[in-house]
Amino acid sequence: MSLKASLRRADLHYGNGVQLHTAASGSVGELQALYLCLDDGQHQAVGEVRINIAYLNGFTPDEVIAQALQALSALPWQQDPEQLLAEMPQWAATLSMPVRTLIDCALHDLLARRAGLPLAQWLGAPAADIRYASNQTLFWSPFEVFLAQAEAYVKRGFRDLKVRIAVSSFDEDLTRLQALRERFGSDIKIAVDANGQWLQQHALKNLDALSRFDLAYVEQPIAAGNWNAMERLAEQSPLPLMIDEGLAGSEDVDRLCALGGKLWAHLKLVKIGGIGPCLSAVGKLTDAGVTCMIGQMNEGAAASAAALHVACVSNPRLAELYGADGLCDDPASPLHYQDGHAQMPPGLGLGITLNLDKTQLIRSF
C-alpha cells in the first residue's frame, strides 16, 4: 500500500510568559516547526523538527524546507515503510540532520501505530506509562521575571532547573545563582549552560567561582570543536562538564566514548538524525561510561514527545523535555507537564494527534 505524505509548517508561540533567549540564539519570538505527515489509509503518523535553529546547525529555515522537498520528492512511497526506515543510513546519508530527523520520526511513529503499540514499547521498553522526569530552563530575562519563573516551576514540582548564562556579565550570572540558592537552598538541583560563550583562558576561573553553588553540571562552557581544550578543562574542572553543541554526529559520539566518561553528553534528535541514531548513540555512550541527557531544542509537542519516548527506552540519568510546555498554539497534542515530569496519556506510536487546520500545507506527495 502506497503512503500519502504531506509537508506542513506552523509557527508556535509560548503563552506563559516564557521568552526563549540564550547566549547562542539571542531572543527568539517563535518556534518554526516543520511536519511530515504520513497516511497509509488506516494510520496517520507525524514527525516534527524545529527549523529556525541556524545558530545550532547553520541551516536557515528555507534551506531545510528546500532539502526536505527534494528528499521527499525522491522517496519511493510505494516501498514498505519498515524497509525505508531500515535503509535510511544509506539513502539519507547526504541529508542534513533536521531532514533525517523529520523522516525518521514520522516512520517510527507510523510503524509503532501499525504494530498497535506506543513507540517506546515498540522500541523495547517495558509496558509502562509514557512519563519521564524533566528539567526546566530559566532563559535570560529581567531579574524579577527570572525569579518568578523559578518560583512557578518549583511550585509545579520541577526542582531540576538549568540556568542560561553568559548572556550578560559573569557577575550577573553569579548574582542570579546566589539568589536561587538563597531562595530554595538545597531543595532544587541547579545546572548552567554557557552555550559555548566562555573564552578558553577564562573557563577554569569561572568554573572555580561557580563551584560554591553545588551545580549538577556546566553545559558547553567553551565553543564547540576544540576537543583537546574540552578534555583538558574537564580534567581540571571542579564541576562535571557536558557537551551539547559539540555533539552533532557519529564522529563526535565516538570521540566522546574514547574519553571514557570525562565529559557528559547532551543528545538531541535534531542534532543526530532522529530516534534510531539517538538510541544507537545512547547505547554506545552508556557502554563507554558516559553520563547522558536526552533533550530537545524548544520544540512542539510532536518533537518533544519523540524525545520523551527515547528517554523512556534509554533511561538516561538526565532529561530535558520541557520544549512544548506553555505553547498556546501548538497543532500537536497531547503532551502534559506536571509534578516535574513530561507525560503522555495512553496512545499508539508517539501518541500525538496533529490538527491539520492549524498548519500550512507546503506540498503533498
Contacts in CASP RR format, 6 or more apart in sequence:
PFRMAT RR
TARGET T0000
AUTHOR 0000-0000-0000
METHOD contacts of the structure
MODEL  1
MSLKASLRRADLHYGNGVQLHTAASGSVGELQALYLCLDDGQHQAVGEVR
INIAYLNGFTPDEVIAQALQALSALPWQQDPEQLLAEMPQWAATLSMPVR
TLIDCALHDLLARRAGLPLAQWLGAPAADIRYASNQTLFWSPFEVFLAQA
EAYVKRGFRDLKVRIAVSSFDEDLTRLQALRERFGSDIKIAVDANGQWLQ
QHALKNLDALSRFDLAYVEQPIAAGNWNAMERLAEQSPLPLMIDEGLAGS
EDVDRLCALGGKLWAHLKLVKIGGIGPCLSAVGKLTDAGVTCMIGQMNEG
AAASAAALHVACVSNPRLAELYGADGLCDDPASPLHYQDGHAQMPPGLGL
GITLNLDKTQLIRSF
1 40 0 8 1.000
1 41 0 8 1.000
2 77 0 8 1.000
2 78 0 8 1.000
3 38 0 8 1.000
3 39 0 8 1.000
3 40 0 8 1.000
3 77 0 8 1.000
3 78 0 8 1.000
3 81 0 8 1.000
3 110 0 8 1.000
4 38 0 8 1.000
4 39 0 8 1.000
4 40 0 8 1.000
4 41 0 8 1.000
4 77 0 8 1.000
4 364 0 8 1.000
4 365 0 8 1.000
5 36 0 8 1.000
5 37 0 8 1.000
5 38 0 8 1.000
5 39 0 8 1.000
5 72 0 8 1.000
5 75 0 8 1.000
5 77 0 8 1.000
5 364 0 8 1.000
5 365 0 8 1.000
6 36 0 8 1.000
6 37 0 8 1.000
6 361 0 8 1.000
6 362 0 8 1.000
6 363 0 8 1.000
6 364 0 8 1.000
6 365 0 8 1.000
7 34 0 8 1.000
7 35 0 8 1.000
7 36 0 8 1.000
7 37 0 8 1.000
7 65 0 8 1.000
7 68 0 8 1.000
7 69 0 8 1.000
7 72 0 8 1.000
7 361 0 8 1.000
7 362 0 8 1.000
7 363 0 8 1.000
7 364 0 8 1.000
7 365 0 8 1.000
8 34 0 8 1.000
8 35 0 8 1.000
8 36 0 8 1.000
8 37 0 8 1.000
8 356 0 8 1.000
8 359 0 8 1.000
8 360 0 8 1.000
8 361 0 8 1.000
8 362 0 8 1.000
9 32 0 8 1.000
9 33 0 8 1.000
9 34 0 8 1.000
9 35 0 8 1.000
9 51 0 8 1.000
9 65 0 8 1.000
9 359 0 8 1.000
9 360 0 8 1.000
9 362 0 8 1.000
10 33 0 8 1.000
10 35 0 8 1.000
10 329 0 8 1.000
10 330 0 8 1.000
10 331 0 8 1.000
10 358 0 8 1.000
10 359 0 8 1.000
10 360 0 8 1.000
11 30 0 8 1.000
11 31 0 8 1.000
11 32 0 8 1.000
11 33 0 8 1.000
11 329 0 8 1.000
12 30 0 8 1.000
12 31 0 8 1.000
12 32 0 8 1.000
12 33 0 8 1.000
12 300 0 8 1.000
12 327 0 8 1.000
12 329 0 8 1.000
12 330 0 8 1.000
13 29 0 8 1.000
13 30 0 8 1.000
13 31 0 8 1.000
13 327 0 8 1.000
13 328 0 8 1.000
13 329 0 8 1.000
14 20 0 8 1.000
14 326 0 8 1.000
14 327 0 8 1.000
14 328 0 8 1.000
15 326 0 8 1.000
15 327 0 8 1.000
15 328 0 8 1.000
16 325 0 8 1.000
16 326 0 8 1.000
16 328 0 8 1.000
17 145 0 8 1.000
17 149 0 8 1.000
18 139 0 8 1.000
18 149 0 8 1.000
18 325 0 8 1.000
18 326 0 8 1.000
19 27 0 8 1.000
19 28 0 8 1.000
19 29 0 8 1.000
19 139 0 8 1.000
19 141 0 8 1.000
20 27 0 8 1.000
20 28 0 8 1.000
20 29 0 8 1.000
20 31 0 8 1.000
20 139 0 8 1.000
20 298 0 8 1.000
21 27 0 8 1.000
21 28 0 8 1.000
21 139 0 8 1.000
21 140 0 8 1.000
21 141 0 8 1.000
21 164 0 8 1.000
21 167 0 8 1.000
22 139 0 8 1.000
22 140 0 8 1.000
22 164 0 8 1.000
22 167 0 8 1.000
22 193 0 8 1.000
22 195 0 8 1.000
23 140 0 8 1.000
23 164 0 8 1.000
23 165 0 8 1.000
23 166 0 8 1.000
23 167 0 8 1.000
23 194 0 8 1.000
23 195 0 8 1.000
23 196 0 8 1.000
23 197 0 8 1.000
24 55 0 8 1.000
24 56 0 8 1.000
24 195 0 8 1.000
24 196 0 8 1.000
24 197 0 8 1.000
24 245 0 8 1.000
25 53 0 8 1.000
25 55 0 8 1.000
25 195 0 8 1.000
26 55 0 8 1.000
26 140 0 8 1.000
26 167 0 8 1.000
28 52 0 8 1.000
28 298 0 8 1.000
30 52 0 8 1.000
31 50 0 8 1.000
31 52 0 8 1.000
31 298 0 8 1.000
31 299 0 8 1.000
31 300 0 8 1.000
31 327 0 8 1.000
32 50 0 8 1.000
32 51 0 8 1.000
32 52 0 8 1.000
32 61 0 8 1.000
33 48 0 8 1.000
33 49 0 8 1.000
33 50 0 8 1.000
33 51 0 8 1.000
33 299 0 8 1.000
33 300 0 8 1.000
33 302 0 8 1.000
33 303 0 8 1.000
34 48 0 8 1.000
34 49 0 8 1.000
34 50 0 8 1.000
34 51 0 8 1.000
34 61 0 8 1.000
34 64 0 8 1.000
34 65 0 8 1.000
34 68 0 8 1.000
34 98 0 8 1.000
34 102 0 8 1.000
35 46 0 8 1.000
35 47 0 8 1.000
35 48 0 8 1.000
35 102 0 8 1.000
35 302 0 8 1.000
35 331 0 8 1.000
35 332 0 8 1.000
35 354 0 8 1.000
35 359 0 8 1.000
36 46 0 8 1.000
36 47 0 8 1.000
36 48 0 8 1.000
36 68 0 8 1.000
36 72 0 8 1.000
36 102 0 8 1.000
36 103 0 8 1.000
36 105 0 8 1.000
36 106 0 8 1.000
37 44 0 8 1.000
37 45 0 8 1.000
37 46 0 8 1.000
37 47 0 8 1.000
37 106 0 8 1.000
37 354 0 8 1.000
37 356 0 8 1.000
38 44 0 8 1.000
38 45 0 8 1.000
38 46 0 8 1.000
38 81 0 8 1.000
38 106 0 8 1.000
38 107 0 8 1.000
38 109 0 8 1.000
38 110 0 8 1.000
39 45 0 8 1.000
40 81 0 8 1.000
40 110 0 8 1.000
40 114 0 8 1.000
42 114 0 8 1.000
43 110 0 8 1.000
43 113 0 8 1.000
43 114 0 8 1.000
43 348 0 8 1.000
44 113 0 8 1.000
44 354 0 8 1.000
45 106 0 8 1.000
45 107 0 8 1.000
45 109 0 8 1.000
45 110 0 8 1.000
45 113 0 8 1.000
45 349 0 8 1.000
45 350 0 8 1.000
46 105 0 8 1.000
46 106 0 8 1.000
46 109 0 8 1.000
46 302 0 8 1.000
46 332 0 8 1.000
46 350 0 8 1.000
46 352 0 8 1.000
46 354 0 8 1.000
47 102 0 8 1.000
47 105 0 8 1.000
47 106 0 8 1.000
47 109 0 8 1.000
47 302 0 8 1.000
47 303 0 8 1.000
47 306 0 8 1.000
47 350 0 8 1.000
48 102 0 8 1.000
48 105 0 8 1.000
48 299 0 8 1.000
48 300 0 8 1.000
48 302 0 8 1.000
48 303 0 8 1.000
48 306 0 8 1.000
48 332 0 8 1.000
49 64 0 8 1.000
49 98 0 8 1.000
49 99 0 8 1.000
49 101 0 8 1.000
49 102 0 8 1.000
49 105 0 8 1.000
49 270 0 8 1.000
49 299 0 8 1.000
49 303 0 8 1.000
50 270 0 8 1.000
50 297 0 8 1.000
50 298 0 8 1.000
50 299 0 8 1.000
50 300 0 8 1.000
50 303 0 8 1.000
51 59 0 8 1.000
51 61 0 8 1.000
51 64 0 8 1.000
51 65 0 8 1.000
51 98 0 8 1.000
52 61 0 8 1.000
53 59 0 8 1.000
53 98 0 8 1.000
53 270 0 8 1.000
53 297 0 8 1.000
54 60 0 8 1.000
54 61 0 8 1.000
56 245 0 8 1.000
56 271 0 8 1.000
56 297 0 8 1.000
57 96 0 8 1.000
57 97 0 8 1.000
57 98 0 8 1.000
57 248 0 8 1.000
57 270 0 8 1.000
57 271 0 8 1.000
59 67 0 8 1.000
59 96 0 8 1.000
59 98 0 8 1.000
63 96 0 8 1.000
64 96 0 8 1.000
64 98 0 8 1.000
64 99 0 8 1.000
65 362 0 8 1.000
67 95 0 8 1.000
67 96 0 8 1.000
67 99 0 8 1.000
68 99 0 8 1.000
68 102 0 8 1.000
69 362 0 8 1.000
69 363 0 8 1.000
71 92 0 8 1.000
71 95 0 8 1.000
71 99 0 8 1.000
71 103 0 8 1.000
72 103 0 8 1.000
72 363 0 8 1.000
72 365 0 8 1.000
73 365 0 8 1.000
75 84 0 8 1.000
75 103 0 8 1.000
75 365 0 8 1.000
76 84 0 8 1.000
77 365 0 8 1.000
81 107 0 8 1.000
81 110 0 8 1.000
81 111 0 8 1.000
81 114 0 8 1.000
82 111 0 8 1.000
84 107 0 8 1.000
85 104 0 8 1.000
85 107 0 8 1.000
85 108 0 8 1.000
85 111 0 8 1.000
88 100 0 8 1.000
88 103 0 8 1.000
88 104 0 8 1.000
88 107 0 8 1.000
92 99 0 8 1.000
92 100 0 8 1.000
92 103 0 8 1.000
92 104 0 8 1.000
95 103 0 8 1.000
97 248 0 8 1.000
97 249 0 8 1.000
97 270 0 8 1.000
97 271 0 8 1.000
97 272 0 8 1.000
97 273 0 8 1.000
97 274 0 8 1.000
98 270 0 8 1.000
98 273 0 8 1.000
100 273 0 8 1.000
100 274 0 8 1.000
100 277 0 8 1.000
101 269 0 8 1.000
101 270 0 8 1.000
101 272 0 8 1.000
101 273 0 8 1.000
101 274 0 8 1.000
104 269 0 8 1.000
104 273 0 8 1.000
104 274 0 8 1.000
104 275 0 8 1.000
104 276 0 8 1.000
104 277 0 8 1.000
105 269 0 8 1.000
105 274 0 8 1.000
105 275 0 8 1.000
105 302 0 8 1.000
105 303 0 8 1.000
105 306 0 8 1.000
105 350 0 8 1.000
108 119 0 8 1.000
108 123 0 8 1.000
108 275 0 8 1.000
108 276 0 8 1.000
108 306 0 8 1.000
108 349 0 8 1.000
108 350 0 8 1.000
109 119 0 8 1.000
109 306 0 8 1.000
109 349 0 8 1.000
109 350 0 8 1.000
109 352 0 8 1.000
111 122 0 8 1.000
112 118 0 8 1.000
112 119 0 8 1.000
112 121 0 8 1.000
112 122 0 8 1.000
112 123 0 8 1.000
112 348 0 8 1.000
112 349 0 8 1.000
112 350 0 8 1.000
113 348 0 8 1.000
113 349 0 8 1.000
115 122 0 8 1.000
116 122 0 8 1.000
116 348 0 8 1.000
116 349 0 8 1.000
117 348 0 8 1.000
117 349 0 8 1.000
118 130 0 8 1.000
118 309 0 8 1.000
118 344 0 8 1.000
118 346 0 8 1.000
118 347 0 8 1.000
118 348 0 8 1.000
118 349 0 8 1.000
118 351 0 8 1.000
119 275 0 8 1.000
119 306 0 8 1.000
119 309 0 8 1.000
119 349 0 8 1.000
119 350 0 8 1.000
119 351 0 8 1.000
120 128 0 8 1.000
120 130 0 8 1.000
120 309 0 8 1.000
120 310 0 8 1.000
120 312 0 8 1.000
120 313 0 8 1.000
121 127 0 8 1.000
122 349 0 8 1.000
123 275 0 8 1.000
123 279 0 8 1.000
123 309 0 8 1.000
123 313 0 8 1.000
124 313 0 8 1.000
125 312 0 8 1.000
125 313 0 8 1.000
128 312 0 8 1.000
129 343 0 8 1.000
130 308 0 8 1.000
130 309 0 8 1.000
130 312 0 8 1.000
130 343 0 8 1.000
130 344 0 8 1.000
130 346 0 8 1.000
130 347 0 8 1.000
130 351 0 8 1.000
131 312 0 8 1.000
131 341 0 8 1.000
131 342 0 8 1.000
131 343 0 8 1.000
131 344 0 8 1.000
132 308 0 8 1.000
132 311 0 8 1.000
132 312 0 8 1.000
132 319 0 8 1.000
132 321 0 8 1.000
132 341 0 8 1.000
132 342 0 8 1.000
132 343 0 8 1.000
133 160 0 8 1.000
133 319 0 8 1.000
133 340 0 8 1.000
133 341 0 8 1.000
134 158 0 8 1.000
134 160 0 8 1.000
134 319 0 8 1.000
134 320 0 8 1.000
134 321 0 8 1.000
134 322 0 8 1.000
134 337 0 8 1.000
134 340 0 8 1.000
134 341 0 8 1.000
134 342 0 8 1.000
135 158 0 8 1.000
135 160 0 8 1.000
135 161 0 8 1.000
135 162 0 8 1.000
135 189 0 8 1.000
135 191 0 8 1.000
135 318 0 8 1.000
135 319 0 8 1.000
135 320 0 8 1.000
135 322 0 8 1.000
136 153 0 8 1.000
136 158 0 8 1.000
136 160 0 8 1.000
136 161 0 8 1.000
136 162 0 8 1.000
136 322 0 8 1.000
136 325 0 8 1.000
137 161 0 8 1.000
137 162 0 8 1.000
137 163 0 8 1.000
137 164 0 8 1.000
137 193 0 8 1.000
137 320 0 8 1.000
137 322 0 8 1.000
138 146 0 8 1.000
138 149 0 8 1.000
138 150 0 8 1.000
138 153 0 8 1.000
138 161 0 8 1.000
138 162 0 8 1.000
138 163 0 8 1.000
138 164 0 8 1.000
139 164 0 8 1.000
140 164 0 8 1.000
140 167 0 8 1.000
140 168 0 8 1.000
141 149 0 8 1.000
143 175 0 8 1.000
143 176 0 8 1.000
143 179 0 8 1.000
146 176 0 8 1.000
147 179 0 8 1.000
147 180 0 8 1.000
147 183 0 8 1.000
150 161 0 8 1.000
150 180 0 8 1.000
150 183 0 8 1.000
150 184 0 8 1.000
151 183 0 8 1.000
153 161 0 8 1.000
154 161 0 8 1.000
154 184 0 8 1.000
154 187 0 8 1.000
154 188 0 8 1.000
156 337 0 8 1.000
156 338 0 8 1.000
156 339 0 8 1.000
156 340 0 8 1.000
157 338 0 8 1.000
157 339 0 8 1.000
157 340 0 8 1.000
158 322 0 8 1.000
158 340 0 8 1.000
159 187 0 8 1.000
159 188 0 8 1.000
159 189 0 8 1.000
159 340 0 8 1.000
160 188 0 8 1.000
160 189 0 8 1.000
160 191 0 8 1.000
160 216 0 8 1.000
160 318 0 8 1.000
160 340 0 8 1.000
161 180 0 8 1.000
161 188 0 8 1.000
161 189 0 8 1.000
161 190 0 8 1.000
161 191 0 8 1.000
162 190 0 8 1.000
162 191 0 8 1.000
162 192 0 8 1.000
162 193 0 8 1.000
162 219 0 8 1.000
162 320 0 8 1.000
163 173 0 8 1.000
163 176 0 8 1.000
163 177 0 8 1.000
163 180 0 8 1.000
163 190 0 8 1.000
163 191 0 8 1.000
163 192 0 8 1.000
163 193 0 8 1.000
164 192 0 8 1.000
164 193 0 8 1.000
164 195 0 8 1.000
165 173 0 8 1.000
165 176 0 8 1.000
165 192 0 8 1.000
165 193 0 8 1.000
165 194 0 8 1.000
166 173 0 8 1.000
166 194 0 8 1.000
166 195 0 8 1.000
166 196 0 8 1.000
166 197 0 8 1.000
166 198 0 8 1.000
170 206 0 8 1.000
170 209 0 8 1.000
173 192 0 8 1.000
174 209 0 8 1.000
174 210 0 8 1.000
177 190 0 8 1.000
177 192 0 8 1.000
177 210 0 8 1.000
177 213 0 8 1.000
177 215 0 8 1.000
178 213 0 8 1.000
180 188 0 8 1.000
180 190 0 8 1.000
181 190 0 8 1.000
181 213 0 8 1.000
181 214 0 8 1.000
186 214 0 8 1.000
189 216 0 8 1.000
190 213 0 8 1.000
190 214 0 8 1.000
190 215 0 8 1.000
190 216 0 8 1.000
191 215 0 8 1.000
191 216 0 8 1.000
191 217 0 8 1.000
191 218 0 8 1.000
191 219 0 8 1.000
191 242 0 8 1.000
192 210 0 8 1.000
192 215 0 8 1.000
192 218 0 8 1.000
192 219 0 8 1.000
193 218 0 8 1.000
193 219 0 8 1.000
193 220 0 8 1.000
193 244 0 8 1.000
194 218 0 8 1.000
194 219 0 8 1.000
194 220 0 8 1.000
194 221 0 8 1.000
194 222 0 8 1.000
195 219 0 8 1.000
195 220 0 8 1.000
195 244 0 8 1.000
195 245 0 8 1.000
196 220 0 8 1.000
196 221 0 8 1.000
196 222 0 8 1.000
196 223 0 8 1.000
196 224 0 8 1.000
196 245 0 8 1.000
197 223 0 8 1.000
198 206 0 8 1.000
198 221 0 8 1.000
198 222 0 8 1.000
199 222 0 8 1.000
200 222 0 8 1.000
200 226 0 8 1.000
200 229 0 8 1.000
200 233 0 8 1.000
203 221 0 8 1.000
203 222 0 8 1.000
203 233 0 8 1.000
204 233 0 8 1.000
204 236 0 8 1.000
204 237 0 8 1.000
206 221 0 8 1.000
207 218 0 8 1.000
207 221 0 8 1.000
207 233 0 8 1.000
207 237 0 8 1.000
207 238 0 8 1.000
207 239 0 8 1.000
208 238 0 8 1.000
210 218 0 8 1.000
210 239 0 8 1.000
211 238 0 8 1.000
211 239 0 8 1.000
215 239 0 8 1.000
216 240 0 8 1.000
217 239 0 8 1.000
217 240 0 8 1.000
217 241 0 8 1.000
217 242 0 8 1.000
217 264 0 8 1.000
218 237 0 8 1.000
218 239 0 8 1.000
218 240 0 8 1.000
218 241 0 8 1.000
218 242 0 8 1.000
219 241 0 8 1.000
219 242 0 8 1.000
219 243 0 8 1.000
219 244 0 8 1.000
219 266 0 8 1.000
220 242 0 8 1.000
220 243 0 8 1.000
220 244 0 8 1.000
220 245 0 8 1.000
220 246 0 8 1.000
220 266 0 8 1.000
221 233 0 8 1.000
221 241 0 8 1.000
222 229 0 8 1.000
222 230 0 8 1.000
222 233 0 8 1.000
223 245 0 8 1.000
224 243 0 8 1.000
224 245 0 8 1.000
224 246 0 8 1.000
224 248 0 8 1.000
225 246 0 8 1.000
227 255 0 8 1.000
230 241 0 8 1.000
230 243 0 8 1.000
230 263 0 8 1.000
231 259 0 8 1.000
231 262 0 8 1.000
231 263 0 8 1.000
233 241 0 8 1.000
234 241 0 8 1.000
234 259 0 8 1.000
234 262 0 8 1.000
234 263 0 8 1.000
235 262 0 8 1.000
240 264 0 8 1.000
240 291 0 8 1.000
241 263 0 8 1.000
241 264 0 8 1.000
242 263 0 8 1.000
242 264 0 8 1.000
242 265 0 8 1.000
242 266 0 8 1.000
242 293 0 8 1.000
243 252 0 8 1.000
243 256 0 8 1.000
243 263 0 8 1.000
243 264 0 8 1.000
243 265 0 8 1.000
243 266 0 8 1.000
244 266 0 8 1.000
244 268 0 8 1.000
246 252 0 8 1.000
247 253 0 8 1.000
247 256 0 8 1.000
247 265 0 8 1.000
247 266 0 8 1.000
247 267 0 8 1.000
247 271 0 8 1.000
247 272 0 8 1.000
248 271 0 8 1.000
248 272 0 8 1.000
249 271 0 8 1.000
249 272 0 8 1.000
249 273 0 8 1.000
249 277 0 8 1.000
249 281 0 8 1.000
250 272 0 8 1.000
250 277 0 8 1.000
250 281 0 8 1.000
253 265 0 8 1.000
253 272 0 8 1.000
253 281 0 8 1.000
253 284 0 8 1.000
253 285 0 8 1.000
254 284 0 8 1.000
256 263 0 8 1.000
256 265 0 8 1.000
256 285 0 8 1.000
256 288 0 8 1.000
256 290 0 8 1.000
257 284 0 8 1.000
257 285 0 8 1.000
257 287 0 8 1.000
257 288 0 8 1.000
257 290 0 8 1.000
258 288 0 8 1.000
259 290 0 8 1.000
260 288 0 8 1.000
260 289 0 8 1.000
260 290 0 8 1.000
261 288 0 8 1.000
261 289 0 8 1.000
261 290 0 8 1.000
261 291 0 8 1.000
263 290 0 8 1.000
264 290 0 8 1.000
264 291 0 8 1.000
264 292 0 8 1.000
264 293 0 8 1.000
265 281 0 8 1.000
265 285 0 8 1.000
265 290 0 8 1.000
265 291 0 8 1.000
265 292 0 8 1.000
265 293 0 8 1.000
266 292 0 8 1.000
266 293 0 8 1.000
266 295 0 8 1.000
266 320 0 8 1.000
267 278 0 8 1.000
267 281 0 8 1.000
267 282 0 8 1.000
267 285 0 8 1.000
267 292 0 8 1.000
267 293 0 8 1.000
267 294 0 8 1.000
267 295 0 8 1.000
267 316 0 8 1.000
268 278 0 8 1.000
268 294 0 8 1.000
268 295 0 8 1.000
268 296 0 8 1.000
268 297 0 8 1.000
268 307 0 8 1.000
269 275 0 8 1.000
269 278 0 8 1.000
269 296 0 8 1.000
269 303 0 8 1.000
269 306 0 8 1.000
269 307 0 8 1.000
269 310 0 8 1.000
270 296 0 8 1.000
270 297 0 8 1.000
270 299 0 8 1.000
270 303 0 8 1.000
272 278 0 8 1.000
272 281 0 8 1.000
274 306 0 8 1.000
275 306 0 8 1.000
275 309 0 8 1.000
275 310 0 8 1.000
278 294 0 8 1.000
278 310 0 8 1.000
278 314 0 8 1.000
279 310 0 8 1.000
279 313 0 8 1.000
279 314 0 8 1.000
282 292 0 8 1.000
282 294 0 8 1.000
282 310 0 8 1.000
282 314 0 8 1.000
282 316 0 8 1.000
283 314 0 8 1.000
285 292 0 8 1.000
286 292 0 8 1.000
286 314 0 8 1.000
291 317 0 8 1.000
291 318 0 8 1.000
292 314 0 8 1.000
292 316 0 8 1.000
292 317 0 8 1.000
292 318 0 8 1.000
293 316 0 8 1.000
293 317 0 8 1.000
293 318 0 8 1.000
293 319 0 8 1.000
293 320 0 8 1.000
294 307 0 8 1.000
294 310 0 8 1.000
294 311 0 8 1.000
294 314 0 8 1.000
294 316 0 8 1.000
294 318 0 8 1.000
294 319 0 8 1.000
294 320 0 8 1.000
294 321 0 8 1.000
295 307 0 8 1.000
295 311 0 8 1.000
295 319 0 8 1.000
295 320 0 8 1.000
295 321 0 8 1.000
296 303 0 8 1.000
296 304 0 8 1.000
296 307 0 8 1.000
296 320 0 8 1.000
296 321 0 8 1.000
296 322 0 8 1.000
296 323 0 8 1.000
297 303 0 8 1.000
297 323 0 8 1.000
298 323 0 8 1.000
299 323 0 8 1.000
299 324 0 8 1.000
300 323 0 8 1.000
300 324 0 8 1.000
300 327 0 8 1.000
300 330 0 8 1.000
300 332 0 8 1.000
301 324 0 8 1.000
301 327 0 8 1.000
301 330 0 8 1.000
301 332 0 8 1.000
301 333 0 8 1.000
301 334 0 8 1.000
301 335 0 8 1.000
301 352 0 8 1.000
302 332 0 8 1.000
302 350 0 8 1.000
302 352 0 8 1.000
302 354 0 8 1.000
303 324 0 8 1.000
304 321 0 8 1.000
304 322 0 8 1.000
304 323 0 8 1.000
304 324 0 8 1.000
304 335 0 8 1.000
304 342 0 8 1.000
305 324 0 8 1.000
305 332 0 8 1.000
305 335 0 8 1.000
305 344 0 8 1.000
305 350 0 8 1.000
305 351 0 8 1.000
305 352 0 8 1.000
306 350 0 8 1.000
307 319 0 8 1.000
307 321 0 8 1.000
308 319 0 8 1.000
308 321 0 8 1.000
308 335 0 8 1.000
308 342 0 8 1.000
308 343 0 8 1.000
308 344 0 8 1.000
309 349 0 8 1.000
309 350 0 8 1.000
311 319 0 8 1.000
311 321 0 8 1.000
319 342 0 8 1.000
321 342 0 8 1.000
322 337 0 8 1.000
322 342 0 8 1.000
324 330 0 8 1.000
324 332 0 8 1.000
324 335 0 8 1.000
324 337 0 8 1.000
325 337 0 8 1.000
325 342 0 8 1.000
326 337 0 8 1.000
329 358 0 8 1.000
331 354 0 8 1.000
331 355 0 8 1.000
331 356 0 8 1.000
331 357 0 8 1.000
331 358 0 8 1.000
331 359 0 8 1.000
332 352 0 8 1.000
332 353 0 8 1.000
332 354 0 8 1.000
332 355 0 8 1.000
333 352 0 8 1.000
333 353 0 8 1.000
333 355 0 8 1.000
334 344 0 8 1.000
334 345 0 8 1.000
334 352 0 8 1.000
334 353 0 8 1.000
335 342 0 8 1.000
335 343 0 8 1.000
335 344 0 8 1.000
335 352 0 8 1.000
336 342 0 8 1.000
336 343 0 8 1.000
336 344 0 8 1.000
336 345 0 8 1.000
337 343 0 8 1.000
344 351 0 8 1.000
345 351 0 8 1.000
END
